[in-house]
């Protein structure tokens, strides 16, 4: 009798392990369904203009973002937390974080970038680009950055500051990238 009970337990454990894979697939399907329903609600109920952008560059930790066309970053919002935004530069759509705005000071000290006296990142070692000059960000401009150390962004003179008028809206990132080992 104990042999039958242990066999039933063994088979029950095997079944629960195989069901675990099905449970993960069901969870993924549920998440994708919820995302789809969220997008439908945004599009039809709230009448929000948006588009989904696939982010190819690893400079942002998301694979995709929801570009909210009618929602622009507000002045002062980046002082609370970095704001993900979409803009065009040389006819390329770019997604970066606004980390500093007009009136903020930018300084480069020993390959570190400081915004208002606080170190926010390092410059890429041996970069082929000159760092941005120390300055107070002028009216109508923002300082943007990616989260990846190799991101090409406002830390470098060639990329420079971004005109606030070139920003096409805020973005909400989703589907995070897997970390590189």
Steps between C-alpha positions, in 0.01 A plus 500: 500500500780747582655423161178610325484821707862586416436426130195732501703771671781456248260527205330797662835677537587430135166638385540818707847558353372469145200720584743765626615568141137531393440739790782727383358500145156582637648785707678643193178476299314679778761779512491551122119502510502765775747714301278468192189597698687797651593619151141457378371703794755773429413508132121480506383615841754769589556613139876523561724529200783253540721263310719211601871543431745211489824610666796344320778671696598355839529855640152465655410190708175435310433317174192710425342822611156650476550845343230735628471757222275748684692491829809720524743499792429791733771742610641397835382140465856374436611650833282244680595194290639442149227525236501266199436704185497458122664745262648515151862577428625489139168333399554212744246434776685479832381403848702632796451626854488872574733540799554878501313806377551870436680673782676183621880502501704237316866444590754239397759419768750217440274307258195533727189696406350717775154657486450775760803369692378138514688229308257321268727293275842446348620572149581199287874428525686554171191645331555649157284797595580810700302545822243777519635832624430619855192721481166606638231339283342782297128571478320259269750212530531176700781257579411140407665168584463128459557259787769292328863613558563496122194711421563786257319799647532857630823416685675549167540825304403349164165377634451803722192634672154437355256780419187468707301580183645184335352276770202317353354368825554288807557128492420209727745213469387139516647152449839545666812366334685210654818612670822424315727278709 
